[in-house]
């Protein structure tokens, strides 16, 4: 048994030892994803980011009112940063009032609280409420669109560009199914205190009650968000998220043929993910996984671990076939700063790598004394 394996066994958590076992439990059969009648789609695990199924996920398409997810992210980020307040009274401009498309029916020159406008945008998909929020945050919708694009770049949305806050058609306004999944993941992760708004089934303003257009909120109790979209050119779109036990999935369908079609195709994706896949937390952050030799240091060994939680999504029944492999740089030499990447942990199933994460120093190691360094220098020559 070599030094690496001994180190893994010595310092690994019980779950890691389980992963390194060589059990050969029969894996459940996993069929290919169902046929999805949409221009593009993707199914992603929220916790691991693993893509379970996809087609044309990186092809540019119109987002329609899915755009309002990015508008919501920017507004909620401004709230989180204290730049605006949930109780701010927003004066409705003539431009916001006149915006075409779906409406919350706010009246020009009236004052409406930010939280009411947010619910009008999220539940009713009100374009008037959306433009009012954009103007409140940035003074002008065009400036707000610049904030949207800056935020998109920060979130890693490489296939998206926004020119307005609502999703009204424009040749330079586009996204991808993958970007919408990443955005949904960010909304749920970064603003959990507001995510429940996406599960509101109906909202009334100005004496007018409107239902949430996400039909899955009525059809599947696991579904708790997120957003629909539709224009004649974009077709019918839906970003949905559902939670079963500790597993949360995000589905995106773009360009379906109707309201029922987008709900049906989204349901097919979610059912497939929950039926044939499972998610497991393998490693906690900042826990020692191994300890290795350090040369020329004030200490002889350094503990290595991960700076983030590691979660994987695997075909149902394949958990016992997961294998972990540590790759560590040779001859680690002091000084070493805490957090420095010194290797990686590679997780695989049947020889296929499913994720690889950096292995980092969990402590600082200062240089040793002069004679200690001299002795180690001589020893290193024979290593």
VOBA-1610 file (N, C-alpha, C; in pm, whole numbers, padded with zeros to 5 digits, always signed):
BEGIN
Unk+00085-00120+00000Unk+00000+00000+00000Unk+00089+00125+00000Unk+00073+00213-00100Unk+00163+00328-00110Unk+00126+00437-00011Unk+00213+00538-00004Unk+00197+00645+00095Unk+00066+00721+00075Unk+00028+00747-00054Unk-00095+00822-00082Unk-00216+00752-00026Unk-00228+00622-00054Unk-00344+00547-00005Unk-00346+00543+00146Unk-00227+00525+00208Unk-00222+00524+00354Unk-00269+00657+00410Unk-00227+00768+00345Unk-00267+00901+00392Unk-00417+00920+00379Unk-00474+00873+00267Unk-00618+00888+00247Unk-00694+00812+00354Unk-00653+00687+00380Unk-00722+00606+00479Unk-00706+00663+00618Unk-00589+00719+00647Unk-00564+00771+00781Unk-00650+00891+00812Unk-00666+00978+00713Unk-00731+01106+00741Unk-00871+01119+00681Unk-00913+01025+00604Unk-01042+01039+00537Unk-01157+01024+00634Unk-01267+01090+00601Unk-01390+01073+00678Unk-01450+00938+00645Unk-01542+00889+00729Unk-01606+00760+00700Unk-01670+00756+00562Unk-01730+00869+00520Unk-01795+00866+00390Unk-01694+00850+00278Unk-01573+00911+00294Unk-01470+00896+00192Unk-01423+00752+00185Unk-01409+00687+00303Unk-01369+00547+00303Unk-01473+00463+00230Unk-01598+00501+00247Unk-01704+00431+00176Unk-01687+00447+00025Unk-01648+00569-00016Unk-01631+00595-00158Unk-01516+00515-00216Unk-01413+00491-00134Unk-01296+00421-00182Unk-01313+00270-00180Unk-01424+00224-00125Unk-01447+00080-00123Unk-01468+00029-00264Unk-01453-00100-00283Unk-01459-00155-00418Unk-01581-00245-00434Unk-01689-00206-00363Unk-01812-00282-00375Unk-01866-00275-00516Unk-01936-00379-00555Unk-01987-00387-00691Unk-02138-00410-00690Unk-02209-00322-00618Unk-02355-00334-00614Unk-02412-00315-00754Unk-02518-00386-00784Unk-02580-00373-00915Unk-02637-00233-00932Unk-02596-00166-01039Unk-02646-00032-01066Unk-02780-00041-01137Unk-02869+00050-01103Unk-02999+00055-01168Unk-02981+00099-01313Unk-03063+00047-01401Unk-03057+00087-01541Unk-03107+00230-01555Unk-03035+00311-01631Unk-03072+00451-01653Unk-03094+00471-01802Unk-03218+00494-01844Unk-03244+00518-01986Unk-03199+00659-02026Unk-03190+00680-02155Unk-03157+00814-02202Unk-03274+00908-02173Unk-03246+01037-02177Unk-03348+01138-02145Unk-03465+01129-02243Unk-03583+01167-02198Unk-03700+01164-02289Unk-03686+01267-02401Unk-03758+01244-02509Unk-03763+01344-02616Unk-03840+01466-02565Unk-03780+01583-02584Unk-03841+01707-02535Unk-03874+01795-02655Unk-03999+01832-02668Unk-04046+01913-02779Unk-04024+02061-02747Unk-03901+02106-02766Unk-03863+02245-02740Unk-03744+02279-02828Unk-03725+02406-02856Unk-03609+02448-02938Unk-03478+02421-02866Unk-03481+02436-02735Unk-03363+02409-02653Unk-03405+02380-02511Unk-03327+02298-02441Unk-03362+02267-02303Unk-03240+02222-02225Unk-03255+02221-02094Unk-03149+02172-02006Unk-03213+02130-01873Unk-03152+02031-01810Unk-03192+01988-01676Unk-03066+01984-01591Unk-03063+02061-01482Unk-02944+02075-01399Unk-02977+02048-01253Unk-02885+01982-01184Unk-02897+01968-01039Unk-02852+02097-00973Unk-02936+02151-00885Unk-02906+02279-00820Unk-02778+02272-00737Unk-02761+02168-00656Unk-02650+02164-00561Unk-02516+02134-00627Unk-02514+02043-00722Unk-02387+02004-00783Unk-02356+02078-00912Unk-02460+02135-00974Unk-02441+02198-01105Unk-02431+02097-01218Unk-02449+01969-01189Unk-02436+01865-01290Unk-02549+01876-01392Unk-02514+01865-01520Unk-02613+01869-01627Unk-02658+01725-01654Unk-02785+01698-01627Unk-02841+01564-01643Unk-02885+01541-01786Unk-02942+01642-01849Unk-02990+01631-01987Unk-02987+01768-02051Unk-02961+01772-02181Unk-02956+01901-02250Unk-02963+01880-02401Unk-03014+01981-02470Unk-03011+01984-02615Unk-03012+02130-02658Unk-02917+02167-02741Unk-02902+02305-02787Unk-02898+02402-02669Unk-02831+02360-02564Unk-02828+02439-02440Unk-02747+02565-02452Unk-02658+02573-02552Unk-02573+02691-02568Unk-02607+02770-02694Unk-02720+02738-02754Unk-02764+02811-02872Unk-02842+02935-02831Unk-02811+03048-02893Unk-02879+03173-02859Unk-03028+03167-02897Unk-03110+03205-02800Unk-03255+03207-02821Unk-03314+03325-02746Unk-03437+03360-02782Unk-03506+03470-02714Unk-03556+03424-02577Unk-03531+03504-02473Unk-03577+03465-02340Unk-03718+03510-02306Unk-03773+03604-02385Unk-03904+03662-02349Unk-03901+03705-02202Unk-04007+03675-02126Unk-04015+03724-01988Unk-03925+03647-01890Unk-03854+03545-01936Unk-03750+03487-01849Unk-03646+03594-01815Unk-03640+03696-01898Unk-03553+03812-01872Unk-03576+03867-01731Unk-03699+03861-01685Unk-03732+03919-01555Unk-03661+03849-01439Unk-03609+03729-01463Unk-03525+03665-01361Unk-03397+03746-01339Unk-03339+03794-01448Unk-03219+03878-01434Unk-03255+04013-01373Unk-03369+04069-01413Unk-03414+04194-01352Unk-03431+04176-01202Unk-03493+04065-01163Unk-03513+04037-01021Unk-03379+04022-00949Unk-03284+03953-01013Unk-03154+03935-00949Unk-03088+04070-00922Unk-03089+04158-01019Unk-03027+04290-01002Unk-03098+04369-00892Unk-03230+04369-00893Unk-03306+04444-00791Unk-03280+04386-00652Unk-03285+04255-00638Unk-03261+04192-00508Unk-03119+04216-00460Unk-03026+04222-00553Unk-02888+04251-00515Unk-02874+04394-00464Unk-02948+04485-00524Unk-02949+04624-00476Unk-03012+04632-00337Unk-03116+04553-00314Unk-03177+04547-00181Unk-03078+04493-00079Unk-03010+04385-00116Unk-02914+04322-00026Unk-02800+04416+00009Unk-02761+04499-00088Unk-02652+04593-00065Unk-02696+04722+00002Unk-02825+04736+00030Unk-02875+04853+00099Unk-02889+04977+00012Unk-02880+04960-00120Unk-02890+05075-00209Unk-03034+05118-00233Unk-03127+05024-00218Unk-03269+05057-00217Unk-03332+04981-00100Unk-03457+05012-00071Unk-03525+04947+00040Unk-03655+04884-00008Unk-03694+04775+00055Unk-03815+04704+00015Unk-03940+04789+00031Unk-03933+04887+00120Unk-04049+04974+00144Unk-04044+05103+00064Unk-03941+05123-00019Unk-03934+05243-00103Unk-04062+05260-00184Unk-04110+05383-00191Unk-04226+05415-00272Unk-04178+05460-00410Unk-04216+05386-00512Unk-04169+05412-00649Unk-04278+05486-00727Unk-04242+05603-00781Unk-04339+05677-00862Unk-04342+05617-01002Unk-04459+05583-01049Unk-04476+05517-01178Unk-04470+05621-01290Unk-04371+05605-01377Unk-04353+05700-01487Unk-04452+05671-01600Unk-04466+05767-01688Unk-04553+05749-01804Unk-04499+05637-01892Unk-04367+05629-01903Unk-04306+05523-01986Unk-04336+05385-01930Unk-04322+05369-01797Unk-04352+05239-01735Unk-04500+05205-01756Unk-04585+05302-01735Unk-04729+05280-01748Unk-04768+05237-01889Unk-04700+05293-01989Unk-04733+05265-02129Unk-04666+05139-02184Unk-04580+05074-02109Unk-04509+04957-02161Unk-04608+04849-02203Unk-04591+04799-02324Unk-04684+04701-02379Unk-04663+04563-02315Unk-04757+04474-02342Unk-04746+04336-02293Unk-04820+04314-02163Unk-04784+04209-02093Unk-04851+04175-01967Unk-04833+04287-01866Unk-04934+04303-01778Unk-04936+04420-01692Unk-04977+04385-01550Unk-04927+04467-01456Unk-04974+04464-01317Unk-05085+04566-01297Unk-05098+04659-01390Unk-05200+04765-01389Unk-05172+04871-01282Unk-05042+04907-01272Unk-05007+05023-01190Unk-05048+05149-01266Unk-05079+05254-01192Unk-05128+05377-01254Unk-05017+05481-01259Unk-05013+05555-01368Unk-04913+05659-01386Unk-04921+05762-01273Unk-04803+05803-01225Unk-04786+05904-01121Unk-04826+05859-00981Unk-04865+05732-00965Unk-04893+05681-00831Unk-04764+05628-00768Unk-04766+05614-00635Unk-04652+05558-00563Unk-04682+05413-00526Unk-04591+05322-00561Unk-04610+05179-00536Unk-04484+05126-00467Unk-04498+05050-00357Unk-04381+04997-00286Unk-04302+04897-00372Unk-04172+04889-00345Unk-04084+04798-00418Unk-04132+04654-00408Unk-04174+04612-00287Unk-04214+04471-00273Unk-04339+04440-00357Unk-04430+04534-00370Unk-04547+04514-00454Unk-04507+04502-00601Unk-04416+04587-00644Unk-04369+04580-00783Unk-04296+04449-00810Unk-04218+04403-00714Unk-04148+04275-00732Unk-04247+04160-00749Unk-04349+04157-00665Unk-04450+04051-00678Unk-04528+04066-00808Unk-04555+04189-00848Unk-04620+04210-00977Unk-04536+04159-01092Unk-04407+04178-01083Unk-04316+04130-01188Unk-04302+03978-01185Unk-04284+03921-01065Unk-04257+03778-01052Unk-04382+03694-01076Unk-04494+03732-01014Unk-04615+03650-01021Unk-04696+03681-01147Unk-04717+03810-01176Unk-04802+03850-01288Unk-04723+03875-01416Unk-04590+03879-01405Unk-04502+03910-01518Unk-04534+04048-01575Unk-04570+04142-01487Unk-04609+04276-01530Unk-04493+04355-01587Unk-04504+04391-01715Unk-04398+04472-01777Unk-04394+04613-01720Unk-04512+04665-01683Unk-04516+04799-01625Unk-04444+04802-01490Unk-04468+04703-01408Unk-04398+04694-01278Unk-04249+04675-01297Unk-04211+04598-01399Unk-04070+04569-01425Unk-03995+04696-01465Unk-04052+04773-01557Unk-03986+04897-01600Unk-03977+04996-01484Unk-04081+05001-01401Unk-04079+05090-01284Unk-03964+05053-01190Unk-03941+04924-01170Unk-03829+04880-01085Unk-03695+04918-01148Unk-03682+04896-01279Unk-03558+04930-01348Unk-03527+05079-01335Unk-03629+05161-01351Unk-03609+05306-01340Unk-03576+05346-01197Unk-03634+05279-01100Unk-03605+05310-00960Unk-03460+05278-00925Unk-03410+05168-00977Unk-03273+05125-00945Unk-03170+05209-01020Unk-03194+05233-01150Unk-03089+05294-01233Unk-03127+05428-01293Unk-03251+05474-01272Unk-03293+05602-01327Unk-03346+05592-01468Unk-03303+05488-01540Unk-03339+05473-01680Unk-03323+05325-01716Unk-03414+05272-01799Unk-03409+05130-01832Unk-03284+05094-01911Unk-03235+05184-01995Unk-03114+05156-02072Unk-02994+05139-01979Unk-02985+05225-01879Unk-02876+05212-01781Unk-02891+05082-01702Unk-03017+05050-01670Unk-03043+04926-01596Unk-02997+04805-01677Unk-03018+04808-01808Unk-02974+04697-01893Unk-02822+04678-01886Unk-02750+04787-01869Unk-02604+04775-01852Unk-02572+04702-01722Unk-02648+04732-01618Unk-02630+04659-01492Unk-02661+04511-01510Unk-02763+04482-01589Unk-02798+04343-01616Unk-02682+04269-01683Unk-02621+04332-01781Unk-02511+04268-01853Unk-02386+04254-01767Unk-02361+04352-01682Unk-02248+04340-01589Unk-02271+04226-01491Unk-02394+04213-01444Unk-02428+04104-01353Unk-02419+03969-01423Unk-02464+03965-01548Unk-02455+03841-01625Unk-02310+03795-01639Unk-02221+03889-01666Unk-02079+03854-01678Unk-02024+03802-01545Unk-02063+03864-01437Unk-02018+03822-01304Unk-02066+03681-01271Unk-02186+03646-01315Unk-02243+03514-01287Unk-02196+03407-01386Unk-02122+03449-01488Unk-02073+03353-01586Unk-02172+03319-01695Unk-02265+03409-01724Unk-02362+03386-01831Unk-02299+03431-01963Unk-02229+03341-02028Unk-02148+03377-02144Unk-02227+03388-02273Unk-02352+03341-02273Unk-02430+03342-02396Unk-02548+03437-02394Unk-02547+03533-02302Unk-02662+03622-02285Unk-02626+03767-02308Unk-02722+03843-02359Unk-02711+03988-02369Unk-02849+04047-02356Unk-02860+04152-02274Unk-02989+04213-02244Unk-02991+04359-02288Unk-03103+04400-02348Unk-03118+04541-02386Unk-03237+04605-02317Unk-03318+04524-02247Unk-03429+04578-02171Unk-03456+04491-02051Unk-03542+04538-01963Unk-03568+04467-01837Unk-03682+04367-01847Unk-03759+04373-01956Unk-03883+04297-01963Unk-03875+04170-02047Unk-03791+04173-02150Unk-03784+04061-02244Unk-03861+04085-02372Unk-03909+04209-02393Unk-03971+04241-02521Unk-03870+04218-02633Unk-03914+04170-02750Unk-03820+04127-02855Unk-03727+04237-02904Unk-03602+04197-02925Unk-03499+04284-02982Unk-03390+04193-03037Unk-03335+04223-03155Unk-03232+04136-03214Unk-03110+04116-03124Unk-03082+04213-03038Unk-02964+04205-02951Unk-02998+04158-02810Unk-03117+04104-02794Unk-03161+04056-02662Unk-03176+03904-02671Unk-03085+03832-02607Unk-03086+03686-02622Unk-03024+03619-02500Unk-03044+03487-02493Unk-02986+03408-02384Unk-02969+03265-02433Unk-02934+03174-02342Unk-02926+03030-02372Unk-02994+02954-02259Unk-03030+02830-02286Unk-03090+02747-02181Unk-02992+02729-02065Unk-02864+02711-02096Unk-02766+02694-01989Unk-02757+02819-01902Unk-02755+02935-01963Unk-02746+03059-01885Unk-02867+03077-01795Unk-02985+03041-01844Unk-03105+03054-01762Unk-03101+02959-01642Unk-03043+02840-01660Unk-03029+02746-01549Unk-02931+02801-01445Unk-02821+02858-01491Unk-02722+02916-01399Unk-02783+03034-01324Unk-02861+03116-01395Unk-02926+03231-01331Unk-03026+03185-01226Unk-03105+03084-01258Unk-03201+03031-01160Unk-03128+02979-01037Unk-03018+02909-01059Unk-02936+02858-00948Unk-02888+02973-00860Unk-02845+03082-00922Unk-02795+03198-00847Unk-02908+03266-00769Unk-03025+03277-00828Unk-03139+03339-00758Unk-03175+03260-00632Unk-03182+03128-00645Unk-03218+03044-00530Unk-03110+03048-00423Unk-02984+03044-00466Unk-02871+03041-00374Unk-02849+03175-00304Unk-02856+03283-00377Unk-02815+03414-00324Unk-02926+03489-00252Unk-03052+03456-00282Unk-03164+03528-00220Unk-03270+03431-00169Unk-03231+03340-00080Unk-03327+03238-00032Unk-03446+03299+00041Unk-03427+03416+00101Unk-03535+03479+00177Unk-03646+03532+00087Unk-03617+03547-00042Unk-03718+03597-00136Unk-03763+03491-00235Unk-03700+03375-00233Unk-03733+03275-00335Unk-03879+03229-00326Unk-03937+03232-00208Unk-04075+03184-00194Unk-04174+03266-00277Unk-04135+03388-00319Unk-04224+03466-00404Unk-04252+03395-00536Unk-04160+03312-00581Unk-04177+03243-00709Unk-04280+03130-00701Unk-04324+03096-00580Unk-04425+02992-00565Unk-04565+03050-00540Unk-04577+03184-00536Unk-04708+03247-00516Unk-04796+03220-00638Unk-04913+03164-00615Unk-04999+03122-00726Unk-05083+03235-00785Unk-05114+03336-00703Unk-05194+03447-00754Unk-05159+03574-00678Unk-05180+03686-00745Unk-05148+03814-00682Unk-05247+03918-00735Unk-05296+04000-00644Unk-05393+04103-00681Unk-05333+04241-00662Unk-05359+04328-00759Unk-05323+04469-00744Unk-05427+04552-00820Unk-05463+04664-00760Unk-05558+04756-00822Unk-05691+04686-00849Unk-05726+04592-00761Unk-05854+04522-00774Unk-05855+04415-00881Unk-05740+04385-00938Unk-05732+04286-01047Unk-05647+04168-01001Unk-05706+04050-00995Unk-05633+03929-00954Unk-05585+03855-01078Unk-05456+03815-01074Unk-05399+03739-01184Unk-05328+03616-01129Unk-05339+03506-01203Unk-05272+03382-01164Unk-05130+03378-01216Unk-05044+03311-01141Unk-04910+03279-01189Unk-04925+03189-01311Unk-04849+03216-01416Unk-04863+03141-01541Unk-04788+03006-01538Unk-04716+02980-01430Unk-04645+02853-01416Unk-04744+02744-01371Unk-04796+02668-01466Unk-04898+02568-01436Unk-04848+02457-01344Unk-04717+02436-01339Unk-04663+02329-01256Unk-04682+02356-01107Unk-04705+02481-01070Unk-04730+02512-00929Unk-04859+02447-00880Unk-04951+02419-00971Unk-05075+02351-00937Unk-05065+02200-00959Unk-04980+02158-01050Unk-04977+02018-01091Unk-04880+01931-01011Unk-04775+01992-00957Unk-04670+01914-00891Unk-04629+01986-00763Unk-04654+01924-00649Unk-04624+01989-00521Unk-04474+02006-00498Unk-04392+01938-00574Unk-04246+01955-00560Unk-04199+02086-00622Unk-04275+02138-00718Unk-04235+02258-00792Unk-04264+02383-00710Unk-04165+02471-00697Unk-04182+02595-00619Unk-04130+02718-00692Unk-04117+02714-00820Unk-04072+02828-00901Unk-04039+02779-01041Unk-03999+02863-01133Unk-03957+03001-01116Unk-04035+03096-01210Unk-04015+03086-01344Unk-04067+03193-01430Unk-04104+03141-01569Unk-04214+03198-01618Unk-04257+03171-01755Unk-04217+03286-01847Unk-04226+03259-01977Unk-04202+03364-02075Unk-04271+03330-02205Unk-04316+03432-02277Unk-04378+03408-02406Unk-04381+03535-02490Unk-04338+03523-02613Unk-04369+03617-02720Unk-04392+03531-02844Unk-04446+03591-02948Unk-04474+03514-03070Unk-04345+03457-03128Unk-04237+03535-03123Unk-04111+03488-03183Unk-04034+03394-03091Unk-04046+03410-02960Unk-03972+03326-02864Unk-04042+03194-02838Unk-04174+03187-02864Unk-04250+03070-02825Unk-04278+03073-02675Unk-04317+02959-02622Unk-04350+02949-02480Unk-04232+02888-02404Unk-04187+02958-02300Unk-04067+02920-02226Unk-04100+02904-02078Unk-04021+02822-02011Unk-04041+02802-01867Unk-03911+02759-01802Unk-03876+02827-01695Unk-03771+02782-01604Unk-03841+02735-01478Unk-03824+02607-01445Unk-03891+02549-01328Unk-03788+02491-01233Unk-03823+02493-01105Unk-03739+02428-01005Unk-03827+02347-00911Unk-03777+02231-00873Unk-03853+02141-00787Unk-03759+02076-00687Unk-03812+02044-00569Unk-03732+01986-00461Unk-03799+01859-00410Unk-03721+01753-00403Unk-03767+01627-00346Unk-03661+01578-00248Unk-03699+01571-00120Unk-03603+01540-00013Unk-03490+01642-00019Unk-03364+01599-00033Unk-03252+01693-00036Unk-03206+01725-00177Unk-03280+01680-00274Unk-03240+01702-00414Unk-03326+01810-00476Unk-03263+01909-00539Unk-03335+02014-00611Unk-03287+02015-00756Unk-03382+02020-00848Unk-03352+02024-00990Unk-03403+02153-01051Unk-03336+02198-01156Unk-03376+02315-01233Unk-03391+02272-01378Unk-03507+02297-01437Unk-03528+02267-01579Unk-03554+02396-01655Unk-03510+02398-01779Unk-03533+02511-01868Unk-03581+02456-02001Unk-03694+02504-02048Unk-03739+02473-02185Unk-03763+02605-02256Unk-03710+02616-02377Unk-03723+02737-02458Unk-03791+02702-02589Unk-03887+02786-02629Unk-03947+02773-02761Unk-04040+02655-02777Unk-04128+02629-02679Unk-04229+02525-02696Unk-04351+02586-02765Unk-04450+02500-02794Unk-04562+02544-02878Unk-04679+02605-02803Unk-04683+02593-02670Unk-04797+02649-02597Unk-04778+02641-02447Unk-04875+02696-02372Unk-04867+02696-02226Unk-04865+02554-02171Unk-04952+02469-02222Unk-04955+02331-02174Unk-04829+02256-02215Unk-04777+02287-02333Unk-04657+02218-02382Unk-04536+02250-02295Unk-04520+02377-02256Unk-04402+02410-02175Unk-04411+02345-02038Unk-04533+02334-01983Unk-04550+02266-01855Unk-04525+02116-01870Unk-04579+02059-01975Unk-04564+01914-01998Unk-04417+01875-02019Unk-04346+01950-02103Unk-04207+01916-02132Unk-04117+01939-02011Unk-04146+02042-01933Unk-04071+02065-01810Unk-04094+01952-01711Unk-04220+01907-01701Unk-04253+01797-01610Unk-04180+01669-01650Unk-04168+01643-01779Unk-04096+01525-01826Unk-03950+01528-01783Unk-03888+01645-01794Unk-03748+01658-01753Unk-03732+01636-01603Unk-03817+01702-01524Unk-03807+01690-01378Unk-03834+01547-01333Unk-03933+01482-01389Unk-03962+01345-01353Unk-03845+01253-01384Unk-03783+01274-01499Unk-03667+01193-01539Unk-03552+01211-01440Unk-03525+01335-01403Unk-03415+01361-01310Unk-03436+01298-01174Unk-03554+01315-01118Unk-03581+01259-00985Unk-03588+01106-00988Unk-03636+01049-01097Unk-03651+00904-01104Unk-03519+00831-01121Unk-03428+00887-01198Unk-03310+00810-01238Unk-03177+00865-01186Unk-03179+00972-01107Unk-03055+01029-01055Unk-03068+01060-00906Unk-02955+01073-00840Unk-02953+01107-00698Unk-02831+01194-00670Unk-02843+01276-00568Unk-02739+01371-00533Unk-02682+01337-00396Unk-02550+01343-00384Unk-02483+01310-00258Unk-02380+01417-00223Unk-02374+01452-00095Unk-02270+01540-00044Unk-02154+01452+00000Unk-02037+01473-00061Unk-01922+01387-00034Unk-01826+01444+00067Unk-01797+01573+00057Unk-01696+01636+00142Unk-01750+01765+00202Unk-01717+01788+00326Unk-01742+01917+00389Unk-01619+02005+00366Unk-01637+02137+00361Unk-01523+02225+00340Unk-01435+02234+00465Unk-01307+02261+00442Unk-01209+02289+00548Unk-01191+02175+00647Unk-01209+02052+00599Unk-01183+01933+00680Unk-01063+01860+00621Unk-00971+01814+00708Unk-00850+01747+00661Unk-00884+01614+00595Unk-00838+01595+00472Unk-00855+01469+00401Unk-00727+01387+00399Unk-00614+01454+00410Unk-00486+01385+00414Unk-00380+01476+00473Unk-00266+01418+00506Unk-00152+01494+00558Unk-00029+01447+00485Unk+00050+01542+00435Unk+00166+01506+00354Unk+00293+01575+00404Unk+00405+01521+00362Unk+00537+01571+00401Unk+00562+01710+00344Unk+00620+01798+00426Unk+00666+01930+00382Unk+00815+01940+00407Unk+00889+01983+00307Unk+01033+01999+00319Unk+01068+02143+00358Unk+01174+02156+00436Unk+01232+02285+00474Unk+01136+02371+00556Unk+01042+02307+00627Unk+00943+02381+00701Unk+00962+02375+00851Unk+00895+02466+00921Unk+00897+02464+01067Unk+00820+02343+01120Unk+00733+02285+01034Unk+00663+02161+01067Unk+00687+02062+00954Unk+00681+01933+00987Unk+00713+01830+00889Unk+00596+01792+00800Unk+00473+01820+00844Unk+00356+01779+00767Unk+00257+01893+00754Unk+00175+01885+00650Unk+00069+01982+00631Unk-00061+01907+00600Unk-00171+01958+00655Unk-00301+01899+00627Unk-00361+01962+00502Unk-00417+01875+00419Unk-00481+01919+00296Unk-00629+01886+00299Unk-00709+01974+00242Unk-00853+01953+00235Unk-00911+02036+00123Unk-01042+02058+00128Unk-01113+02133+00024Unk-01168+02262+00082Unk-01170+02366+00000Unk-01222+02495+00047Unk-01370+02512+00013Unk-01434+02405-00034Unk-01575+02412-00069Unk-01639+02275-00049Unk-01769+02276-00028Unk-01842+02151-00020Unk-01843+02085-00158Unk-01829+01954-00160Unk-01833+01881-00287Unk-01960+01796-00291Unk-02041+01823-00392Unk-02168+01752-00412Unk-02164+01692-00551Unk-02210+01568-00565Unk-02214+01505-00696Unk-02354+01451-00724Unk-02389+01451-00850Unk-02512+01389-00897Unk-02476+01270-00983Unk-02530+01154-00949Unk-02493+01030-01017Unk-02618+00952-01054Unk-02608+00862-01151Unk-02722+00774-01181Unk-02763+00696-01057Unk-02891+00681-01038Unk-02942+00610-00921Unk-02883+00469-00916Unk-02833+00432-00797Unk-02773+00300-00779Unk-02625+00294-00804Unk-02564+00407-00842Unk-02421+00409-00874Unk-02334+00463-00762Unk-02393+00497-00649Unk-02315+00561-00542Unk-02198+00473-00497Unk-02219+00343-00486Unk-02113+00253-00439Unk-02000+00238-00539Unk-02019+00285-00661Unk-01915+00275-00763Unk-01832+00402-00776Unk-01861+00501-00692Unk-01783+00624-00694Unk-01643+00596-00640Unk-01543+00652-00706Unk-01405+00640-00659Unk-01344+00779-00647Unk-01261+00795-00545Unk-01192+00923-00523Unk-01042+00902-00539Unk-00978+00995-00607Unk-00835+00987-00628Unk-00772+01123-00600Unk-00673+01124-00510Unk-00603+01249-00479Unk-00476+01260-00562Unk-00459+01376-00623Unk-00336+01405-00697Unk-00267+01522-00627Unk-00149+01496-00571Unk-00079+01596-00489Unk+00056+01630-00553Unk+00090+01758-00552Unk+00218+01801-00607Unk+00333+01733-00533Unk+00438+01695-00604Unk+00552+01631-00538Unk+00640+01734-00465Unk+00708+01687-00361Unk+00806+01767-00286Unk+00756+01907-00252Unk+00658+01911-00162Unk+00606+02039-00115Unk+00710+02106-00027Unk+00739+02232-00055Unk+00847+02303+00013Unk+00793+02429+00080Unk+00831+02450+00206Unk+00792+02571+00280Unk+00864+02693+00222Unk+00806+02812+00234Unk+00681+02841+00305Unk+00557+02807+00220Unk+00450+02769+00288Unk+00323+02739+00223Unk+00214+02820+00291Unk+00137+02890+00212Unk+00030+02975+00266Unk-00102+02899+00269Unk-00177+02917+00377Unk-00309+02855+00387Unk-00395+02894+00267Unk-00461+02795+00210Unk-00545+02819+00093Unk-00476+02794-00039Unk-00344+02774-00038Unk-00271+02747-00162Unk-00313+02612-00219Unk-00332+02607-00351Unk-00369+02480-00413Unk-00246+02393-00428Unk-00254+02274-00372Unk-00141+02182-00373Unk-00174+02051-00443Unk-00291+02042-00500Unk-00331+01921-00569Unk-00478+01926-00602Unk-00536+01810-00621Unk-00679+01803-00653Unk-00736+01669-00609Unk-00868+01667-00594Unk-00941+01542-00569Unk-01027+01516-00692Unk-01009+01399-00750Unk-01080+01360-00871Unk-01183+01254-00835Unk-01310+01282-00868Unk-01419+01188-00841Unk-01462+01127-00973Unk-01471+00993-00977Unk-01504+00926-01101Unk-01598+00809-01077Unk-01666+00769-01183Unk-01748+00648-01184Unk-01710+00568-01307Unk-01666+00444-01284Unk-01629+00354-01392Unk-01532+00421-01489Unk-01435+00489-01432Unk-01329+00551-01512Unk-01364+00685-01572Unk-01487+00731-01557Unk-01527+00861-01611Unk-01527+00966-01501Unk-01445+01069-01517Unk-01436+01174-01417Unk-01564+01257-01419Unk-01627+01271-01302Unk-01751+01351-01295Unk-01727+01487-01233Unk-01621+01501-01154Unk-01584+01634-01102Unk-01442+01628-01048Unk-01376+01740-01048Unk-01241+01752-00992Unk-01233+01885-00918Unk-01190+01881-00792Unk-01187+01999-00708Unk-01046+02021-00652Unk-01008+02148-00630Unk-00873+02177-00579Unk-00854+02129-00436Unk-00738+02073-00409Unk-00694+02030-00276Unk-00603+02140-00224Unk-00637+02200-00111Unk-00566+02319-00065Unk-00505+02298+00074Unk-00407+02382+00105Unk-00346+02381+00237Unk-00444+02436+00339Unk-00459+02365+00450Unk-00551+02410+00555Unk-00481+02489+00664Unk-00351+02512+00649Unk-00275+02587+00749Unk-00153+02649+00683Unk-00093+02745+00752Unk+00032+02804+00708Unk+00149+02720+00757Unk+00250+02705+00675Unk+00375+02641+00715Unk+00488+02739+00688Unk+00553+02784+00796Unk+00666+02877+00781Unk+00793+02800+00748Unk+00893+02872+00700Unk+01024+02811+00675Unk+01087+02764+00806Unk+01159+02651+00799Unk+01230+02601+00916Unk+01361+02677+00938Unk+01434+02639+01042Unk+01563+02701+01070Unk+01667+02666+00965Unk+01780+02733+00973Unk+01885+02718+00873Unk+01932+02573+00863Unk+01961+02509+00976Unk+02014+02372+00973Unk+01906+02273+00928Unk+01780+02297+00966Unk+01671+02210+00920Unk+01658+02216+00768Unk+01672+02336+00714Unk+01662+02350+00569Unk+01779+02283+00500Unk+01896+02295+00560Unk+02016+02235+00501Unk+02004+02083+00497Unk+01955+02025+00607Unk+01939+01879+00614Unk+01835+01832+00512Unk+01722+01907+00505Unk+01619+01868+00409Unk+01666+01881+00265Unk+01751+01981+00240Unk+01804+02000+00106Unk+01884+01877+00064Unk+01962+01825+00158Unk+02040+01705+00128Unk+01948+01583+00107Unk+01847+01571+00192Unk+01757+01456+00179Unk+01679+01460+00048Unk+01642+01582+00004Unk+01563+01594-00117Unk+01639+01546-00241Unk+01770+01551-00233Unk+01852+01507-00346Unk+01838+01357-00369Unk+01801+01284-00265Unk+01790+01138-00276Unk+01645+01091-00293Unk+01553+01185-00292Unk+01411+01148-00309Unk+01383+01111-00454
//
